C-alpha cells in the first residue's frame, strides 16, 4: 500500500489500486492484482515495478496469517486485560459472509463459574420467538444454535434468562463507520443470563458494528467487560472511546482465519496457504 501511494504521487500516474480477493470465496481466480492508469508512454518500466511489488507480497505471504488465541486461552488471560475488551469473533464476521449465529464464544463465557459481564449478539429466529412469547420481564428458556450448523462447529447452547428488552425498530448508526444509515435486524431481544451475560438475539444478520445496537436495547457497552464484535475493523472507530483493548479470537466458522479448516473445492490448486508452495 505504501508503494501504491508512491506510484500515485508520480507524474504520469492517474491512479493505482490493489485488488485483494476475499479469502473465503471458493472460486477460481484467487490472488492479488495491481492496476494502474498511466499516461501513455510515460512509465515504460512500470510492469517491472508491478512484478517487484507482487514478489514482495509473495515473500511475506506467511506474515498475513498471524496467530490468535482460542476462546479458552483468551478467557484464561482476561484478568491481565484492561476492560472493556472488544472481542472479534473472527469465524463469524457478518460483513464478510458470516451468518452471525456462532455459539463458540457464548459457550466459552457460559462455561465459566464467574463469567465476565459480556455483550454478545447472535442470530437465531427460533430462540427469538421464545423470547417474544415470554415478553419483557419474563423468563425464557431456549436453545441457541439449534439446527443451524453447516460447518460442524456450532454446538447448541441451552440458555435461561430474563428478557430485558424487546424491539423491532431500525437502528440509526451514529459511529464513524456508516454514520447516518439505518440497520434493520428485524425483531430482537436482550436476554440476561445470570448476573451479567447479555445476549442480543436477533432475527436477521446485519453489520452489528455500532454501539447503538446495544444502546437501542437499553444496554450501555461502557459497562461491559467483553463486547463481542462481528466485524474485523468497522467497529473500531465507533468504540475508540469505549474499549480499552481489541483482541481477535481464533474461532471456527464461515470466515475462519484458519482457512485450511474450510472445504475448498473450486479454487485453482496449488494455492497458498492451502498448499505448500516453495517457488
VEXZAMI-109665 format. One record per residue: residue number from 1; residue in one letter; x, y, z of N, C-alpha, C in turn. Coordinates in steps of 0.001 Angstrom, whole numbers, m for minus. Each point is the difference from the previous one (the first is absolute). Layout:
R:NUM:A:X:Y:Z:X:Y:Z:X:Y:Z
...
***
This chain:
R:1:X:836:m1213:0:m836:1213:0:863:1253:0
R:2:X:1147:m55:684:916:1138:m54:527:231:m1400
R:3:X:281:m1086:m709:476:126:m1377:m1081:609:m890
R:4:X:m1254:m358:228:m1090:574:m792:m55:1509:197
R:5:X:173:460:1243:m17:1447:242:1160:680:m723
R:6:X:1151:m665:m26:1143:593:m711:m233:44:m1501
R:7:X:m615:m1045:m546:m346:37:m1425:m972:1138:m301
R:8:X:m1013:141:858:m1005:1033:m239:586:1401:27
R:9:X:1101:197:705:630:1319:88:888:308:m1206
R:10:X:200:m953:m878:913:211:m1121:m709:638:m1190
R:11:X:693:869:m723:m578:580:m1217:m326:m1110:m998
R:12:X:m1118:144:m669:m399:m978:m1002:m868:m1125:531
R:13:X:m173:m81:1328:m845:m1037:579:m1312:631:453
R:14:X:m1098:m490:m544:m1314:524:382:m546:m702:1249
R:15:X:172:m1324:56:m543:m748:1136:606:m1395:26
R:16:X:290:m483:1211:508:m1355:190:m825:m687:1086
R:17:X:m313:m1271:m210:m820:m733:972:508:m1413:162
R:18:X:m248:m548:1186:246:m1422:255:m1344:m676:230
R:19:X:m210:m1124:m642:m1227:m769:162:349:m1317:682
R:20:X:m479:m149:1235:286:m1200:793:m1285:m810:116
R:21:X:18:m1212:m494:m1224:m788:m8:m406:m405:1416
R:22:X:m1281:m178:173:m607:m417:1249:454:m1434:298
R:23:X:706:m247:1098:645:m1308:181:m961:m1163:206
R:24:X:m1274:268:329:m916:m1099:298:m871:m404:m1194
R:25:X:204:634:m1148:m801:m341:m1175:617:m1201:m707
R:26:X:m811:m1001:m235:472:m1232:m632:m233:84:m1514
R:27:X:841:806:m672:m117:191:m1444:1382:57:m626
R:28:X:55:m212:m1285:1254:154:m729:377:1481:m73
R:29:X:1282:261:m282:434:1371:m199:474:711:1238
R:30:X:257:m758:1085:512:625:1216:1376:624:m241
R:31:X:342:994:788:1321:607:m67:m77:1497:192
R:32:X:1146:645:m110:91:1457:136:333:583:m1359
R:33:X:m736:1031:m406:244:649:m1289:280:1479:222
R:34:X:920:541:m781:291:1425:10:m467:607:m1313
R:35:X:m566:1203:91:m478:711:m1191:429:1453:94
R:36:X:581:518:m1082:378:1416:m49:m510:617:m1295
R:37:X:m504:1223:116:m316:814:m1173:1104:1035:m131
R:38:X:729:m57:m1122:1133:906:m186:m102:672:m1361
R:39:X:639:1138:m88:61:697:m1282:820:m842:m982
R:40:X:m511:m162:m1199:622:m890:m981:1466:368:m238
R:41:X:851:m994:149:1416:180:m269:792:666:1101
R:42:X:m656:357:1117:710:765:1033:794:m878:955
R:43:X:m412:m1264:182:662:m867:969:279:m1359:m636
R:44:X:980:m71:m857:258:m1272:m696:429:m1124:922
R:45:X:516:303:1180:489:m1045:898:m971:m415:1079
R:46:X:m1261:461:m69:m899:m267:1127:m371:m1480:98
R:47:X:8:m737:m1113:m273:m1436:77:1002:m696:913
R:48:X:1273:364:m117:1039:m594:835:m215:383:1459
R:49:X:m405:1238:235:m260:444:1372:m1184:m765:599
R:50:X:m1027:m240:m830:m1139:m791:474:455:m1406:392
R:51:X:822:m599:m835:492:m1347:291:804:m9:1298
R:52:X:835:1016:181:780:82:1239:m916:105:1218
R:53:X:m1054:804:m113:m918:193:1134:m722:m1295:346
R:54:X:m499:m709:m1014:m709:m1243:291:943:m1074:520
R:55:X:1244:31:m445:975:m955:541:291:278:1469
R:56:X:m23:1276:392:193:332:1430:m1157:m549:826
R:57:X:m1226:138:m530:m1160:m563:698:157:m1506:153
R:58:X:451:m658:m1064:158:m1455:46:1036:m419:1037
R:59:X:1121:736:59:1038:m356:967:m492:147:1440
R:60:X:m976:874:219:m521:244:1348:m1312:m741:253
R:61:X:m331:m971:m830:m1330:m605:42:m362:m590:1365
R:62:X:979:m540:713:m330:m639:1276:m358:1016:1081
R:63:X:449:1239:m157:m299:1008:1021:m1463:430:m35
R:64:X:m717:m324:m1072:m1417:366:m77:m873:m944:823
R:65:X:576:m1089:508:m757:m993:750:538:m56:1427
R:66:X:m257:1046:766:514:98:1366:m825:m874:944
R:67:X:617:m392:1104:m667:m838:993:m872:840:919
R:68:X:m1130:m564:409:m899:638:962:m385:m1041:1054
R:69:X:m336:454:1206:m387:m962:1034:m1377:m600:m272
R:70:X:m194:m1233:442:m1334:m580:10:m807:599:1141
R:71:X:m1285:m301:64:m850:622:1013:407:m425:1409
R:72:X:401:m1264:186:397:m437:1341:1268:723:446
R:73:X:977:106:m914:1247:692:341:m255:1466:308
R:74:X:m859:625:m796:m296:1409:245:m673:203:1353
R:75:X:m1013:m797:318:m709:170:1264:906:m269:1196
R:76:X:954:m909:m158:936:m293:1093:917:1173:293
R:77:X:218:873:m994:896:1153:190:m755:1303:219
R:78:X:m1301:m83:180:m818:1214:42:381:926:1150
R:79:X:436:m550:1127:351:836:1150:1158:949:m299
R:80:X:762:m276:m1038:1145:850:m349:m396:1139:m933
R:81:X:m1253:31:m429:m428:963:m1011:m786:1143:623
R:82:X:249:1227:m521:m847:1131:369:m1361:m184:m656
R:83:X:m1036:440:670:m1357:m229:m495:m741:1327:m174
R:84:X:m972:23:m924:m543:m1069:m824:971:m449:m1098
R:85:X:m145:m1260:m383:771:m557:m1102:m957:m288:m1151
R:86:X:318:509:m1183:m731:m409:m1203:595:m1308:m476
R:87:X:m830:m1025:m85:442:m1340:m382:m522:m293:m1407
R:88:X:908:m103:m953:m386:m248:m1385:m224:m1494:m205
R:89:X:m1226:m368:m317:m364:m1393:m276:382:m292:m1450
R:90:X:1267:m339:m222:551:m15:m1360:m649:m1029:m914
R:91:X:m611:m1031:532:m636:m1007:m839:m1416:331:m408
R:92:X:m533:1116:499:m1412:325:m245:m167:1485:m295
R:93:X:784:503:m958:m48:1422:m355:m1157:236:m967
R:94:X:m1018:717:440:m1209:146:m822:221:880:m1222
R:95:X:1029:860:17:285:819:m1173:889:m734:m997
R:96:X:348:m1264:293:858:m776:m892:m644:m1328:m389
R:97:X:m1277:m164:295:m697:m1219:m388:m474:m862:1150
R:98:X:390:351:1237:m489:m747:1155:m1485:257:221
R:99:X:m669:m958:624:m1440:111:236:m300:759:1287
R:100:X:960:12:938:m243:637:1288:m582:m948:1020
R:101:X:68:m1313:m271:m663:m980:866:957:m854:823
R:102:X:1289:365:34:976:m834:696:m261:m49:1502
R:103:X:158:m1183:564:m153:m174:1449:1343:m221:696
R:104:X:1106:107:m718:1306:m364:550:364:863:1204
R:105:X:m61:1323:m147:350:888:1113:m1037:m90:1106
R:106:X:m1266:m99:m358:m1056:m122:1009:220:m1234:856
R:107:X:336:m1118:m608:266:m1218:775:1167:205:942
R:108:X:1063:652:m500:1170:221:837:m300:861:1209
R:109:X:m757:1064:m202:m337:906:1106:m895:m692:1019
R:110:X:m1033:m705:m476:m942:m647:917:620:m1170:744
R:111:X:1133:m517:m484:651:m1116:693:741:452:1254
R:112:X:204:1300:165:744:513:1149:m882:47:1238
R:113:X:608:m236:1147:m738:63:1260:m468:1425:281
R:114:X:871:954:m271:m334:1413:211:278:757:m1299
R:115:X:m925:m69:m957:275:587:m1316:87:1522:62
R:116:X:821:591:m864:75:1462:m71:m1292:574:m589
R:117:X:m225:1294:283:m1152:662:m595:237:71:m1515
R:118:X:m870:m660:m742:226:m208:m1425:m1216:417:m807
R:119:X:251:695:m1099:m1046:339:m969:307:m767:m1277
R:120:X:m904:m891:m394:259:m849:m1152:m1240:m97:m879
R:121:X:132:330:m1290:m1137:m129:m910:m31:m1374:m652
R:122:X:m1202:m491:m280:m137:m1275:m695:m1295:34:m808
R:123:X:36:m577:m1179:m1183:m74:m860:m636:m1368:180
R:124:X:m1242:m18:489:m702:m1266:197:m1502:304:72
R:125:X:m703:m207:m1104:m1421:370:m74:m852:m843:942
R:126:X:332:m1294:163:m807:m860:865:119:426:1461
R:127:X:1217:277:454:186:462:1377:m670:1350:206
R:128:X:45:840:m1033:m645:1310:99:m1501:m147:197
R:129:X:m621:m932:m714:m1440:m221:167:m333:m333:1449
R:130:X:826:m817:636:m254:m369:1393:151:1215:920
R:131:X:972:867:m304:191:1195:817:m1189:941:m135
R:132:X:m505:150:m1211:m1158:880:m199:m1243:m579:666
R:133:X:m116:m1313:6:m1131:m625:679:76:238:1505
R:134:X:1201:m57:551:174:247:1442:m293:1446:348
R:135:X:343:950:m904:m264:1420:232:1031:652:902
R:136:X:16:1327:m8:950:733:839:m238:m310:1474
R:137:X:1071:m323:705:m92:m367:1405:m244:m1476:226
R:138:X:m349:m721:m1049:m254:m1428:129:1275:m811:m58
R:139:X:m98:m1246:429:1134:m922:m46:m140:m867:m1247
R:140:X:1077:m95:m753:m18:m804:m1217:1003:m1134:127
R:141:X:m393:m1171:m444:901:m1139:m118:10:m408:m1466
R:142:X:1184:10:m592:87:m279:m1432:1349:m630:m313
R:143:X:140:m439:m1229:1261:m546:m484:528:905:m1092
R:144:X:1231:479:169:647:833:m1006:832:m901:m906
R:145:X:m181:139:m1309:792:m769:m952:m592:m1338:m361
R:146:X:m1238:m258:378:m610:m1298:m281:m338:m122:m1487
R:147:X:473:m1062:m626:m335:m268:m1395:602:989:m979
R:148:X:1108:644:356:567:1037:m866:1515:m155:m20
R:149:X:457:m1147:m513:1401:m358:175:609:m570:m1284
R:150:X:119:823:m1056:530:m533:m1258:1475:m364:70
R:151:X:748:581:937:1436:m244:36:459:m952:1081
R:152:X:m904:m518:814:379:m948:1030:655:618:1211
R:153:X:m211:1295:262:655:665:1120:m986:633:970
R:154:X:m1246:134:m390:m963:746:803:m794:m917:921
R:155:X:638:m523:1019:m735:m828:948:m1087:829:659
R:156:X:m1206:m553:129:m1091:755:620:305:356:1456
R:157:X:m520:1124:435:186:488:1362:m1372:190:638
R:158:X:m207:m601:1154:m1236:218:759:111:1312:751
R:159:X:m959:867:m201:34:1328:613:m1265:222:814
R:160:X:198:434:1236:m1127:384:859:282:1394:531
R:161:X:m916:914:m219:243:1360:444:m1256:837:16
R:162:X:189:1241:407:m1103:962:85:13:875:m1243
R:163:X:m1143:179:m601:m120:869:m1170:m43:1447:486
R:164:X:1085:722:m232:101:1369:491:m635:1017:m933
R:165:X:30:m267:m1298:m535:994:m941:m333:m680:m1319
R:166:X:m1069:478:m625:m403:m449:m1323:m115:1203:m913
R:167:X:352:m182:m1254:m128:1113:m956:2:m552:m1419
R:168:X:m597:771:m893:65:m310:m1432:325:1258:m801
R:169:X:351:1062:692:292:1253:m688:1382:m43:m645
R:170:X:130:534:m1221:1331:106:m615:919:854:871
R:171:X:1295:m222:m136:997:670:832:762:992:m849
R:172:X:53:1247:439:763:1010:m720:1465:m69:426
R:173:X:871:m167:m976:1434:m65:281:502:1412:300
R:174:X:680:157:1138:516:1310:405:1520:56:48
R:175:X:643:m1171:m78:1450:m24:12:587:420:m1331
R:176:X:1331:33:m69:687:509:m1180:m276:m831:m1242
R:177:X:m6:m1322:131:m214:m868:m1155:m1478:m67:m351
R:178:X:m344:492:m1183:m1378:m23:m524:m960:863:813
R:179:X:502:1082:576:m845:886:793:m1195:489:m820
R:180:X:m1181:m70:632:m1205:509:m631:m864:m1038:m663
R:181:X:559:m1179:m322:m839:m1028:m601:m750:m737:1112
R:182:X:m960:m820:m399:m738:m784:976:270:m1483:m216
R:183:X:123:m722:1091:133:m1455:m22:m1325:m605:412
R:184:X:m452:m981:m729:m1253:m661:325:267:m1479:227
R:185:X:18:m403:1252:205:m1413:332:m1334:m670:323
R:186:X:m1110:679:m350:m1314:m547:298:m305:71:1479
R:187:X:m752:m965:481:m269:m61:1444:1274:m406:738
R:188:X:112:441:1232:1145:m385:816:m389:22:1477
R:189:X:744:m771:776:m252:m98:1434:1333:19:730
R:190:X:32:732:1117:1173:m18:868:m307:m922:1165
R:191:X:754:m1103:68:m224:m1005:1046:1186:17:943
R:192:X:m271:146:1304:1059:m21:1001:54:m1377:632
R:193:X:1147:m678:m194:203:m1313:593:912:153:1206
R:194:X:m451:m381:1169:805:148:1210:148:1460:379
R:195:X:1144:327:580:181:1353:521:459:1001:m1046
R:196:X:602:m486:m1097:550:1012:m883:289:m409:m1424
R:197:X:m597:m1077:m492:175:m379:m1400:m1244:440:m759
R:198:X:183:971:m890:m1116:572:m744:77:m462:m1451
R:199:X:m1013:m722:m424:m41:m555:m1348:m1041:759:m808
R:200:X:447:625:m1072:m916:668:m917:m408:m1023:m1051
R:201:X:m1218:m495:96:m504:m994:m947:m731:745:m1106
R:202:X:509:m107:m1221:m546:759:m1123:m649:m935:m1013
R:203:X:m933:566:m749:m708:m773:m1023:831:m140:m1271
R:204:X:716:1083:m365:786:7:m1234:1427:438:296
R:205:X:883:m369:m897:1381:450:98:112:1432:m514
R:206:X:1009:718:501:282:1349:m473:1444:300:351
R:207:X:404:1272:m175:1394:351:280:334:m107:1477
R:208:X:m909:415:877:181:m145:1445:1276:658:507
R:209:X:464:1058:m686:1305:573:336:m91:1307:782
R:210:X:m1189:449:352:m152:1300:635:m515:m156:1434
R:211:X:473:827:951:m493:m102:1381:m1501:189:135
R:212:X:m632:664:m976:m1454:222:90:m781:m1304:m17
R:213:X:601:m1074:m513:m690:m1284:30:m310:m387:1441
R:214:X:894:347:937:m206:m312:1412:m818:1080:688
R:215:X:298:1254:m296:m738:1090:649:m1480:m30:m353
R:216:X:m310:m467:m1213:m1405:m94:m392:m759:m1026:828
R:217:X:755:m853:706:m615:m1020:843:159:317:1483
R:218:X:416:1224:300:120:427:1384:1272:m438:685
R:219:X:1012:m444:m762:1244:m467:579:1134:938:m406
R:220:X:782:435:968:1129:883:m278:1260:m846:m159
R:221:X:603:m12:m1169:1182:m844:m202:1162:363:917
R:222:X:44:1246:467:1067:423:911:m2:m803:1297
R:223:X:m1150:m581:360:m115:m728:1264:409:m1470:m116
R:224:X:386:m426:m1184:334:m1402:m240:1489:m272:227
R:225:X:318:m1272:231:1391:m454:m16:399:m437:m1405
R:226:X:m887:m740:m652:234:m488:m1349:m1122:465:m917
R:227:X:367:480:m1183:m971:364:m1022:379:m815:m1240
R:228:X:m821:m954:m362:325:m865:m1133:m344:730:m1294
R:229:X:981:80:m890:m148:711:m1266:m48:m1007:m1140
R:230:X:m936:239:m922:m128:m847:m1189:573:722:m1220
R:231:X:1053:749:213:646:774:m1050:1493:11:275
R:232:X:803:m3:m1068:1444:98:170:429:1396:418
R:233:X:m584:1019:m598:514:1356:216:m1062:1084:27
R:234:X:m1202:m235:m528:m980:1077:m117:m407:566:1358
R:235:X:102:m782:1060:m397:453:1333:1038:910:645
R:236:X:1252:m11:m469:1117:567:756:m142:1499:252
R:237:X:m401:764:m1002:m121:1450:202:m1116:323:983
R:238:X:m1139:m673:m126:m1145:291:871:263:m395:1450
R:239:X:842:m1010:212:290:m475:1353:1315:551:549
R:240:X:630:921:m725:1331:486:404:2:583:1405
R:241:X:m1087:655:395:m77:601:1337:m691:m914:1003
R:242:X:m286:m1227:m400:m709:m938:865:919:m1142:425
R:243:X:544:m722:m982:818:m1154:379:1423:425:357
R:244:X:613:m811:830:1389:227:413:965:m924:m732
R:245:X:m539:m1026:m654:827:m944:m737:m854:m679:m1053
R:246:X:668:m503:m1036:m654:m771:m1058:759:m1311:m152
R:247:X:m709:m1110:103:615:m1316:m138:m763:m781:m1072
R:248:X:726:m500:m978:m599:m884:m997:159:m1433:488
R:249:X:m1113:m701:73:m1:m1374:508:m141:m963:m1176
R:250:X:789:m1059:36:m20:m1015:m1054:m1206:m897:212
R:251:X:m1067:269:m735:m1217:m798:103:m319:m609:m1359
R:252:X:m495:m1231:m33:m379:m610:m1272:m1284:615:m530
R:253:X:m246:m181:m1283:m1219:523:m590:177:307:m1473
R:254:X:m998:652:m582:21:312:m1431:1152:925:m364
R:255:X:447:833:938:1103:933:m260:1224:m373:832
R:256:X:244:m1274:99:1099:m538:800:1339:597:m427
R:257:X:796:485:969:1358:475:m313:874:m1146:m492
R:258:X:m236:m1175:515:743:m1186:m430:m752:m612:m1179
R:259:X:273:523:m1210:m805:m433:m1138:300:m1434:m406
R:260:X:1038:m597:575:242:m1420:m249:m1114:m868:584
R:261:X:m784:554:925:m1096:m770:585:m1253:21:m864
R:262:X:8:798:m1067:m1188:146:m836:72:m927:m1216
R:263:X:m1148:m465:m479:m22:m995:m1082:30:639:m1397
R:264:X:1152:542:m403:115:578:m1345:m59:m1111:m1052
R:265:X:m795:236:m1056:m160:m989:m1067:238:584:m1390
R:266:X:m119:1312:m160:35:595:m1341:1251:824:m292
R:267:X:739:406:1015:1156:861:m244:1050:m738:m825
R:268:X:764:773:m776:1109:m577:m748:1057:m497:986
R:269:X:487:m1183:m198:1053:m553:850:1254:m209:m821
R:270:X:1195:126:580:229:330:1416:m182:1491:277
R:271:X:m328:306:1256:m164:1386:419:386:97:1470
R:272:X:718:1039:347:405:214:1391:m1140:697:748
R:273:X:m311:m385:1245:718:m966:851:m599:m1401:8
R:274:X:m935:m271:m909:m555:m1356:m22:1066:m1010:m395
R:275:X:972:436:m794:1092:m864:m430:1332:674:331
R:276:X:1008:m794:266:1338:524:230:683:185:m1355
R:277:X:333:1244:m312:615:324:m1287:1342:658:280
R:278:X:1056:m495:m623:1343:486:314:553:943:m1055
R:279:X:m385:m167:m1261:601:866:m1028:m682:1362:m1
***
